[in-house]
Amino acid sequence: MAKLTIEMADPVSQTLLIPLWARAVEQREPEPLVPDSLMQDVQAAQGRSGRVATG
């Protein structure tokens, strides 16, 4: 799998990417602590089967 490089001009955008990533990872769990239907819809639209690249 190819790595995705994201260039952001300001540090706030970089900081906000971390919680977004964590929300996606949490949704992989069979019973997520905080169910996020929007994140599930995003993953389904991307054709992912609950797997999120972690590095």
mmCIF file as Biopython writes it, N, C-alpha, C and O atoms, coordinates in Angstrom:
data_model
#
loop_
_atom_site.group_PDB
_atom_site.id
_atom_site.type_symbol
_atom_site.label_atom_id
_atom_site.label_alt_id
_atom_site.label_comp_id
_atom_site.label_asym_id
_atom_site.label_entity_id
_atom_site.label_seq_id
_atom_site.pdbx_PDB_ins_code
_atom_site.Cartn_x
_atom_site.Cartn_y
_atom_site.Cartn_z
_atom_site.occupancy
_atom_site.B_iso_or_equiv
_atom_site.auth_seq_id
_atom_site.auth_asym_id
_atom_site.pdbx_PDB_model_num
ATOM 1   N N  . MET A ? 1  ? 0.848   -1.171 0.000  1.0 0.0 1  A 1 
ATOM 2   C CA . MET A ? 1  ? 0.000   0.000  0.000  1.0 0.0 1  A 1 
ATOM 3   C C  . MET A ? 1  ? 0.893   1.233  0.000  1.0 0.0 1  A 1 
ATOM 4   O O  . MET A ? 1  ? 1.890   1.284  0.720  1.0 0.0 1  A 1 
ATOM 5   N N  . ALA A ? 2  ? 0.537   2.217  -0.801 1.0 0.0 2  A 1 
ATOM 6   C CA . ALA A ? 2  ? 1.303   3.447  -0.888 1.0 0.0 2  A 1 
ATOM 7   C C  . ALA A ? 2  ? 1.011   4.336  0.310  1.0 0.0 2  A 1 
ATOM 8   O O  . ALA A ? 2  ? -0.111  4.369  0.815  1.0 0.0 2  A 1 
ATOM 9   N N  . LYS A ? 3  ? 2.023   5.051  0.756  1.0 0.0 3  A 1 
ATOM 10  C CA . LYS A ? 3  ? 1.829   5.987  1.865  1.0 0.0 3  A 1 
ATOM 11  C C  . LYS A ? 3  ? 1.177   7.252  1.350  1.0 0.0 3  A 1 
ATOM 12  O O  . LYS A ? 3  ? 1.426   7.681  0.223  1.0 0.0 3  A 1 
ATOM 13  N N  . LEU A ? 4  ? 0.358   7.830  2.164  1.0 0.0 4  A 1 
ATOM 14  C CA . LEU A ? 4  ? -0.326  9.069  1.839  1.0 0.0 4  A 1 
ATOM 15  C C  . LEU A ? 4  ? 0.407   10.205 2.516  1.0 0.0 4  A 1 
ATOM 16  O O  . LEU A ? 4  ? 0.586   10.190 3.734  1.0 0.0 4  A 1 
ATOM 17  N N  . THR A ? 5  ? 0.833   11.184 1.748  1.0 0.0 5  A 1 
ATOM 18  C CA . THR A ? 5  ? 1.510   12.349 2.304  1.0 0.0 5  A 1 
ATOM 19  C C  . THR A ? 5  ? 0.535   13.516 2.299  1.0 0.0 5  A 1 
ATOM 20  O O  . THR A ? 5  ? -0.030  13.872 1.264  1.0 0.0 5  A 1 
ATOM 21  N N  . ILE A ? 6  ? 0.353   14.097 3.462  1.0 0.0 6  A 1 
ATOM 22  C CA . ILE A ? 6  ? -0.557  15.228 3.596  1.0 0.0 6  A 1 
ATOM 23  C C  . ILE A ? 6  ? 0.258   16.435 4.020  1.0 0.0 6  A 1 
ATOM 24  O O  . ILE A ? 6  ? 0.920   16.420 5.057  1.0 0.0 6  A 1 
ATOM 25  N N  . GLU A ? 7  ? 0.203   17.482 3.206  1.0 0.0 7  A 1 
ATOM 26  C CA . GLU A ? 7  ? 0.916   18.713 3.539  1.0 0.0 7  A 1 
ATOM 27  C C  . GLU A ? 7  ? -0.103  19.752 4.001  1.0 0.0 7  A 1 
ATOM 28  O O  . GLU A ? 7  ? -1.071  20.053 3.303  1.0 0.0 7  A 1 
ATOM 29  N N  . MET A ? 8  ? 0.139   20.286 5.186  1.0 0.0 8  A 1 
ATOM 30  C CA . MET A ? 8  ? -0.748  21.300 5.748  1.0 0.0 8  A 1 
ATOM 31  C C  . MET A ? 8  ? 0.071   22.512 6.144  1.0 0.0 8  A 1 
ATOM 32  O O  . MET A ? 8  ? 1.167   22.399 6.692  1.0 0.0 8  A 1 
ATOM 33  N N  . ALA A ? 9  ? -0.481  23.654 5.858  1.0 0.0 9  A 1 
ATOM 34  C CA . ALA A ? 9  ? 0.253   24.899 6.080  1.0 0.0 9  A 1 
ATOM 35  C C  . ALA A ? 9  ? 0.333   25.293 7.551  1.0 0.0 9  A 1 
ATOM 36  O O  . ALA A ? 9  ? 1.338   25.844 7.998  1.0 0.0 9  A 1 
ATOM 37  N N  . ASP A ? 10 ? -0.727  25.009 8.299  1.0 0.0 10 A 1 
ATOM 38  C CA . ASP A ? 10 ? -0.713  25.477 9.681  1.0 0.0 10 A 1 
ATOM 39  C C  . ASP A ? 10 ? -0.769  24.306 10.667 1.0 0.0 10 A 1 
ATOM 40  O O  . ASP A ? 10 ? -1.325  23.253 10.354 1.0 0.0 10 A 1 
ATOM 41  N N  . PRO A ? 11 ? -0.195  24.493 11.853 1.0 0.0 11 A 1 
ATOM 42  C CA . PRO A ? 11 ? -0.140  23.422 12.851 1.0 0.0 11 A 1 
ATOM 43  C C  . PRO A ? 11 ? -1.516  23.011 13.385 1.0 0.0 11 A 1 
ATOM 44  O O  . PRO A ? 11 ? -1.680  21.879 13.839 1.0 0.0 11 A 1 
ATOM 45  N N  . VAL A ? 12 ? -2.494  23.897 13.340 1.0 0.0 12 A 1 
ATOM 46  C CA . VAL A ? 12 ? -3.830  23.560 13.840 1.0 0.0 12 A 1 
ATOM 47  C C  . VAL A ? 12 ? -4.438  22.452 12.978 1.0 0.0 12 A 1 
ATOM 48  O O  . VAL A ? 12 ? -5.056  21.525 13.502 1.0 0.0 12 A 1 
ATOM 49  N N  . SER A ? 13 ? -4.268  22.546 11.675 1.0 0.0 13 A 1 
ATOM 50  C CA . SER A ? 13 ? -4.781  21.504 10.786 1.0 0.0 13 A 1 
ATOM 51  C C  . SER A ? 13 ? -4.128  20.167 11.080 1.0 0.0 13 A 1 
ATOM 52  O O  . SER A ? 13 ? -4.797  19.133 11.070 1.0 0.0 13 A 1 
ATOM 53  N N  . GLN A ? 14 ? -2.838  20.176 11.341 1.0 0.0 14 A 1 
ATOM 54  C CA . GLN A ? 14 ? -2.127  18.942 11.671 1.0 0.0 14 A 1 
ATOM 55  C C  . GLN A ? 14 ? -2.658  18.360 12.975 1.0 0.0 14 A 1 
ATOM 56  O O  . GLN A ? 14 ? -2.847  17.149 13.086 1.0 0.0 14 A 1 
ATOM 57  N N  . THR A ? 15 ? -2.899  19.217 13.959 1.0 0.0 15 A 1 
ATOM 58  C CA . THR A ? 15 ? -3.387  18.768 15.255 1.0 0.0 15 A 1 
ATOM 59  C C  . THR A ? 15 ? -4.782  18.170 15.133 1.0 0.0 15 A 1 
ATOM 60  O O  . THR A ? 15 ? -5.080  17.177 15.796 1.0 0.0 15 A 1 
ATOM 61  N N  . LEU A ? 16 ? -5.631  18.743 14.312 1.0 0.0 16 A 1 
ATOM 62  C CA . LEU A ? 16 ? -6.993  18.238 14.151 1.0 0.0 16 A 1 
ATOM 63  C C  . LEU A ? 16 ? -7.040  16.923 13.380 1.0 0.0 16 A 1 
ATOM 64  O O  . LEU A ? 16 ? -8.039  16.208 13.448 1.0 0.0 16 A 1 
ATOM 65  N N  . LEU A ? 17 ? -5.992  16.598 12.659 1.0 0.0 17 A 1 
ATOM 66  C CA . LEU A ? 17 ? -5.952  15.327 11.941 1.0 0.0 17 A 1 
ATOM 67  C C  . LEU A ? 17 ? -5.841  14.146 12.909 1.0 0.0 17 A 1 
ATOM 68  O O  . LEU A ? 17 ? -6.325  13.055 12.609 1.0 0.0 17 A 1 
ATOM 69  N N  . ILE A ? 18 ? -5.219  14.351 14.047 1.0 0.0 18 A 1 
ATOM 70  C CA . ILE A ? 18 ? -5.026  13.274 15.027 1.0 0.0 18 A 1 
ATOM 71  C C  . ILE A ? 18 ? -6.365  12.751 15.567 1.0 0.0 18 A 1 
ATOM 72  O O  . ILE A ? 18 ? -6.571  11.538 15.548 1.0 0.0 18 A 1 
ATOM 73  N N  . PRO A ? 19 ? -7.291  13.604 16.048 1.0 0.0 19 A 1 
ATOM 74  C CA . PRO A ? 19 ? -8.575  13.069 16.520 1.0 0.0 19 A 1 
ATOM 75  C C  . PRO A ? 19 ? -9.385  12.414 15.399 1.0 0.0 19 A 1 
ATOM 76  O O  . PRO A ? 19 ? -10.106 11.447 15.643 1.0 0.0 19 A 1 
ATOM 77  N N  . LEU A ? 20 ? -9.275  12.926 14.191 1.0 0.0 20 A 1 
ATOM 78  C CA . LEU A ? 20 ? -9.977  12.325 13.061 1.0 0.0 20 A 1 
ATOM 79  C C  . LEU A ? 20 ? -9.471  10.906 12.829 1.0 0.0 20 A 1 
ATOM 80  O O  . LEU A ? 20 ? -10.262 9.987  12.613 1.0 0.0 20 A 1 
ATOM 81  N N  . TRP A ? 21 ? -8.165  10.731 12.874 1.0 0.0 21 A 1 
ATOM 82  C CA . TRP A ? 21 ? -7.556  9.404  12.722 1.0 0.0 21 A 1 
ATOM 83  C C  . TRP A ? 21 ? -8.022  8.482  13.858 1.0 0.0 21 A 1 
ATOM 84  O O  . TRP A ? 21 ? -8.377  7.328  13.618 1.0 0.0 21 A 1 
ATOM 85  N N  . ALA A ? 22 ? -8.018  8.992  15.084 1.0 0.0 22 A 1 
ATOM 86  C CA . ALA A ? 22 ? -8.407  8.177  16.236 1.0 0.0 22 A 1 
ATOM 87  C C  . ALA A ? 22 ? -9.870  7.735  16.137 1.0 0.0 22 A 1 
ATOM 88  O O  . ALA A ? 22 ? -10.206 6.609  16.503 1.0 0.0 22 A 1 
ATOM 89  N N  . ARG A ? 23 ? -10.724 8.610  15.650 1.0 0.0 23 A 1 
ATOM 90  C CA . ARG A ? 23 ? -12.135 8.245  15.480 1.0 0.0 23 A 1 
ATOM 91  C C  . ARG A ? 23 ? -12.277 7.106  14.474 1.0 0.0 23 A 1 
ATOM 92  O O  . ARG A ? 23 ? -13.060 6.179  14.683 1.0 0.0 23 A 1 
ATOM 93  N N  . ALA A ? 24 ? -11.525 7.181  13.397 1.0 0.0 24 A 1 
ATOM 94  C CA . ALA A ? 24 ? -11.586 6.134  12.377 1.0 0.0 24 A 1 
ATOM 95  C C  . ALA A ? 24 ? -11.076 4.805  12.927 1.0 0.0 24 A 1 
ATOM 96  O O  . ALA A ? 24 ? -11.668 3.758  12.665 1.0 0.0 24 A 1 
ATOM 97  N N  . VAL A ? 25 ? -9.982  4.841  13.686 1.0 0.0 25 A 1 
ATOM 98  C CA . VAL A ? 25 ? -9.419  3.623  14.269 1.0 0.0 25 A 1 
ATOM 99  C C  . VAL A ? 25 ? -10.400 3.018  15.274 1.0 0.0 25 A 1 
ATOM 100 O O  . VAL A ? 25 ? -10.581 1.801  15.301 1.0 0.0 25 A 1 
ATOM 101 N N  . GLU A ? 26 ? -11.022 3.838  16.086 1.0 0.0 26 A 1 
ATOM 102 C CA . GLU A ? 26 ? -11.963 3.361  17.104 1.0 0.0 26 A 1 
ATOM 103 C C  . GLU A ? 26 ? -13.142 2.626  16.460 1.0 0.0 26 A 1 
ATOM 104 O O  . GLU A ? 26 ? -13.667 1.673  17.036 1.0 0.0 26 A 1 
ATOM 105 N N  . GLN A ? 27 ? -13.553 3.056  15.289 1.0 0.0 27 A 1 
ATOM 106 C CA . GLN A ? 27 ? -14.701 2.441  14.632 1.0 0.0 27 A 1 
ATOM 107 C C  . GLN A ? 27 ? -14.394 1.032  14.127 1.0 0.0 27 A 1 
ATOM 108 O O  . GLN A ? 27 ? -15.311 0.306  13.743 1.0 0.0 27 A 1 
ATOM 109 N N  . ARG A ? 28 ? -13.123 0.634  14.120 1.0 0.0 28 A 1 
ATOM 110 C CA . ARG A ? 28 ? -12.749 -0.734 13.728 1.0 0.0 28 A 1 
ATOM 111 C C  . ARG A ? 28 ? -13.111 -1.739 14.811 1.0 0.0 28 A 1 
ATOM 112 O O  . ARG A ? 28 ? -13.271 -2.926 14.527 1.0 0.0 28 A 1 
ATOM 113 N N  . GLU A ? 29 ? -13.240 -1.278 16.039 1.0 0.0 29 A 1 
ATOM 114 C CA . GLU A ? 29 ? -13.527 -2.161 17.172 1.0 0.0 29 A 1 
ATOM 115 C C  . GLU A ? 29 ? -14.937 -2.750 17.033 1.0 0.0 29 A 1 
ATOM 116 O O  . GLU A ? 29 ? -15.833 -2.094 16.500 1.0 0.0 29 A 1 
ATOM 117 N N  . PRO A ? 30 ? -15.132 -3.981 17.508 1.0 0.0 30 A 1 
ATOM 118 C CA . PRO A ? 30 ? -16.472 -4.577 17.441 1.0 0.0 30 A 1 
ATOM 119 C C  . PRO A ? 30 ? -17.520 -3.755 18.204 1.0 0.0 30 A 1 
ATOM 120 O O  . PRO A ? 30 ? -18.658 -3.623 17.753 1.0 0.0 30 A 1 
ATOM 121 N N  . GLU A ? 31 ? -17.132 -3.206 19.355 1.0 0.0 31 A 1 
ATOM 122 C CA . GLU A ? 31 ? -18.027 -2.344 20.128 1.0 0.0 31 A 1 
ATOM 123 C C  . GLU A ? 31 ? -17.278 -1.066 20.486 1.0 0.0 31 A 1 
ATOM 124 O O  . GLU A ? 31 ? -16.688 -0.982 21.563 1.0 0.0 31 A 1 
ATOM 125 N N  . PRO A ? 32 ? -17.291 -0.077 19.608 1.0 0.0 32 A 1 
ATOM 126 C CA . PRO A ? 32 ? -16.556 1.161  19.893 1.0 0.0 32 A 1 
ATOM 127 C C  . PRO A ? 32 ? -17.094 1.859  21.139 1.0 0.0 32 A 1 
ATOM 128 O O  . PRO A ? 32 ? -18.288 1.792  21.428 1.0 0.0 32 A 1 
ATOM 129 N N  . LEU A ? 33 ? -16.208 2.528  21.875 1.0 0.0 33 A 1 
ATOM 130 C CA . LEU A ? 33 ? -16.621 3.249  23.076 1.0 0.0 33 A 1 
ATOM 131 C C  . LEU A ? 33 ? -17.628 4.346  22.745 1.0 0.0 33 A 1 
ATOM 132 O O  . LEU A ? 33 ? -18.615 4.530  23.458 1.0 0.0 33 A 1 
ATOM 133 N N  . VAL A ? 34 ? -17.372 5.066  21.667 1.0 0.0 34 A 1 
ATOM 134 C CA . VAL A ? 34 ? -18.270 6.124  21.223 1.0 0.0 34 A 1 
ATOM 135 C C  . VAL A ? 34 ? -18.638 5.825  19.767 1.0 0.0 34 A 1 
ATOM 136 O O  . VAL A ? 34 ? -17.875 6.157  18.860 1.0 0.0 34 A 1 
ATOM 137 N N  . PRO A ? 35 ? -19.790 5.207  19.536 1.0 0.0 35 A 1 
ATOM 138 C CA . PRO A ? 35 ? -20.191 4.902  18.159 1.0 0.0 35 A 1 
ATOM 139 C C  . PRO A ? 35 ? -20.312 6.187  17.331 1.0 0.0 35 A 1 
ATOM 140 O O  . PRO A ? 35 ? -20.890 7.177  17.779 1.0 0.0 35 A 1 
ATOM 141 N N  . ASP A ? 36 ? -19.767 6.150  16.143 1.0 0.0 36 A 1 
ATOM 142 C CA . ASP A ? 36 ? -19.752 7.338  15.282 1.0 0.0 36 A 1 
ATOM 143 C C  . ASP A ? 36 ? -20.312 6.935  13.924 1.0 0.0 36 A 1 
ATOM 144 O O  . ASP A ? 36 ? -19.578 6.446  13.065 1.0 0.0 36 A 1 
ATOM 145 N N  . SER A ? 37 ? -21.606 7.141  13.732 1.0 0.0 37 A 1 
ATOM 146 C CA . SER A ? 37 ? -22.254 6.712  12.493 1.0 0.0 37 A 1 
ATOM 147 C C  . SER A ? 37 ? -21.718 7.474  11.284 1.0 0.0 37 A 1 
ATOM 148 O O  . SER A ? 37 ? -21.653 6.917  10.188 1.0 0.0 37 A 1 
ATOM 149 N N  . LEU A ? 38 ? -21.333 8.734  11.465 1.0 0.0 38 A 1 
ATOM 150 C CA . LEU A ? 38 ? -20.785 9.505  10.347 1.0 0.0 38 A 1 
ATOM 151 C C  . LEU A ? 38 ? -19.467 8.896  9.865  1.0 0.0 38 A 1 
ATOM 152 O O  . LEU A ? 38 ? -19.243 8.775  8.660  1.0 0.0 38 A 1 
ATOM 153 N N  . MET A ? 39 ? -18.598 8.513  10.799 1.0 0.0 39 A 1 
ATOM 154 C CA . MET A ? 39 ? -17.323 7.908  10.408 1.0 0.0 39 A 1 
ATOM 155 C C  . MET A ? 39 ? -17.562 6.570  9.718  1.0 0.0 39 A 1 
ATOM 156 O O  . MET A ? 39 ? -16.849 6.231  8.774  1.0 0.0 39 A 1 
ATOM 157 N N  . GLN A ? 40 ? -18.542 5.813  10.168 1.0 0.0 40 A 1 
ATOM 158 C CA . GLN A ? 40 ? -18.868 4.545  9.515  1.0 0.0 40 A 1 
ATOM 159 C C  . GLN A ? 40 ? -19.338 4.789  8.085  1.0 0.0 40 A 1 
ATOM 160 O O  . GLN A ? 40 ? -18.990 4.034  7.178  1.0 0.0 40 A 1 
ATOM 161 N N  . ASP A ? 41 ? -20.132 5.848  7.880  1.0 0.0 41 A 1 
ATOM 162 C CA . ASP A ? 41 ? -20.595 6.194  6.534  1.0 0.0 41 A 1 
ATOM 163 C C  . ASP A ? 41 ? -19.429 6.598  5.640  1.0 0.0 41 A 1 
ATOM 164 O O  . ASP A ? 41 ? -19.390 6.230  4.466  1.0 0.0 41 A 1 
ATOM 165 N N  . VAL A ? 42 ? -18.481 7.351  6.187  1.0 0.0 42 A 1 
ATOM 166 C CA . VAL A ? 42 ? -17.311 7.779  5.419  1.0 0.0 42 A 1 
ATOM 167 C C  . VAL A ? 42 ? -16.494 6.565  5.004  1.0 0.0 42 A 1 
ATOM 168 O O  . VAL A ? 42 ? -16.077 6.459  3.851  1.0 0.0 42 A 1 
ATOM 169 N N  . GLN A ? 43 ? -16.265 5.651  5.935  1.0 0.0 43 A 1 
ATOM 170 C CA . GLN A ? 43 ? -15.493 4.455  5.619  1.0 0.0 43 A 1 
ATOM 171 C C  . GLN A ? 43 ? -16.213 3.599  4.591  1.0 0.0 43 A 1 
ATOM 172 O O  . GLN A ? 43 ? -15.571 3.038  3.703  1.0 0.0 43 A 1 
ATOM 173 N N  . ALA A ? 44 ? -17.527 3.489  4.692  1.0 0.0 44 A 1 
ATOM 174 C CA . ALA A ? 44 ? -18.298 2.705  3.724  1.0 0.0 44 A 1 
ATOM 175 C C  . ALA A ? 44 ? -18.224 3.349  2.339  1.0 0.0 44 A 1 
ATOM 176 O O  . ALA A ? 44 ? -18.107 2.647  1.334  1.0 0.0 44 A 1 
ATOM 177 N N  . ALA A ? 45 ? -18.290 4.671  2.284  1.0 0.0 45 A 1 
ATOM 178 C CA . ALA A ? 45 ? -18.222 5.373  0.998  1.0 0.0 45 A 1 
ATOM 179 C C  . ALA A ? 45 ? -16.864 5.193  0.334  1.0 0.0 45 A 1 
ATOM 180 O O  . ALA A ? 45 ? -16.759 5.212  -0.892 1.0 0.0 45 A 1 
ATOM 181 N N  . GLN A ? 46 ? -15.825 5.019  1.146  1.0 0.0 46 A 1 
ATOM 182 C CA . GLN A ? 46 ? -14.489 4.814  0.605  1.0 0.0 46 A 1 
ATOM 183 C C  . GLN A ? 46 ? -14.252 3.367  0.216  1.0 0.0 46 A 1 
ATOM 184 O O  . GLN A ? 46 ? -13.213 3.036  -0.356 1.0 0.0 46 A 1 
ATOM 185 N N  . GLY A ? 47 ? -15.207 2.505  0.524  1.0 0.0 47 A 1 
ATOM 186 C CA . GLY A ? 47 ? -15.063 1.104  0.186  1.0 0.0 47 A 1 
ATOM 187 C C  . GLY A ? 47 ? -14.161 0.343  1.122  1.0 0.0 47 A 1 
ATOM 188 O O  . GLY A ? 47 ? -13.625 -0.703 0.759  1.0 0.0 47 A 1 
ATOM 189 N N  . ARG A ? 48 ? -13.988 0.855  2.319  1.0 0.0 48 A 1 
ATOM 190 C CA . ARG A ? 48 ? -13.132 0.187  3.301  1.0 0.0 48 A 1 
ATOM 191 C C  . ARG A ? 48 ? -13.970 -0.750 4.144  1.0 0.0 48 A 1 
ATOM 192 O O  . ARG A ? 48 ? -15.123 -0.458 4.460  1.0 0.0 48 A 1 
ATOM 193 N N  . SER A ? 49 ? -13.393 -1.857 4.501  1.0 0.0 49 A 1 
ATOM 194 C CA . SER A ? 49 ? -14.100 -2.820 5.330  1.0 0.0 49 A 1 
ATOM 195 C C  . SER A ? 49 ? -13.699 -2.634 6.790  1.0 0.0 49 A 1 
ATOM 196 O O  . SER A ? 49 ? -13.395 -3.605 7.482  1.0 0.0 49 A 1 
ATOM 197 N N  . GLY A ? 50 ? -13.699 -1.390 7.256  1.0 0.0 50 A 1 
ATOM 198 C CA . GLY A ? 50 ? -13.369 -1.129 8.644  1.0 0.0 50 A 1 
ATOM 199 C C  . GLY A ? 50 ? -11.875 -1.044 8.901  1.0 0.0 50 A 1 
ATOM 200 O O  . GLY A ? 50 ? -11.465 -0.835 10.043 1.0 0.0 50 A 1 
ATOM 201 N N  . ARG A ? 51 ? -11.051 -1.198 7.879  1.0 0.0 51 A 1 
ATOM 202 C CA . ARG A ? 51 ? -9.602  -1.162 8.071  1.0 0.0 51 A 1 
ATOM 203 C C  . ARG A ? 51 ? -9.091  0.241  7.750  1.0 0.0 51 A 1 
ATOM 204 O O  . ARG A ? 51 ? -9.455  0.837  6.737  1.0 0.0 51 A 1 
ATOM 205 N N  . VAL A ? 52 ? -8.261  0.738  8.618  1.0 0.0 52 A 1 
ATOM 206 C CA . VAL A ? 52 ? -7.696  2.071  8.442  1.0 0.0 52 A 1 
ATOM 207 C C  . VAL A ? 52 ? -6.191  1.945  8.464  1.0 0.0 52 A 1 
ATOM 208 O O  . VAL A ? 52 ? -5.633  1.304  9.354  1.0 0.0 52 A 1 
ATOM 209 N N  . ALA A ? 53 ? -5.517  2.556  7.481  1.0 0.0 53 A 1 
ATOM 210 C CA . ALA A ? 53 ? -4.055  2.539  7.458  1.0 0.0 53 A 1 
ATOM 211 C C  . ALA A ? 53 ? -3.525  3.278  8.679  1.0 0.0 53 A 1 
ATOM 212 O O  . ALA A ? 53 ? -3.976  4.384  8.979  1.0 0.0 53 A 1 
ATOM 213 N N  . THR A ? 54 ? -2.584  2.685  9.373  1.0 0.0 54 A 1 
ATOM 214 C CA . THR A ? 54 ? -2.078  3.292  10.592 1.0 0.0 54 A 1 
ATOM 215 C C  . THR A ? 54 ? -0.644  3.760  10.458 1.0 0.0 54 A 1 
ATOM 216 O O  . THR A ? 54 ? -0.028  4.092  11.471 1.0 0.0 54 A 1 
ATOM 217 N N  . GLY A ? 55 ? -0.110  3.800  9.327  1.0 0.0 55 A 1 
ATOM 218 C CA . GLY A ? 55 ? 1.257   4.294  9.224  1.0 0.0 55 A 1 
ATOM 219 C C  . GLY A ? 55 ? 1.800   4.045  7.919  1.0 0.0 55 A 1 
ATOM 220 O O  . GLY A ? 55 ? 2.950   4.396  7.652  1.0 0.0 55 A 1 
#
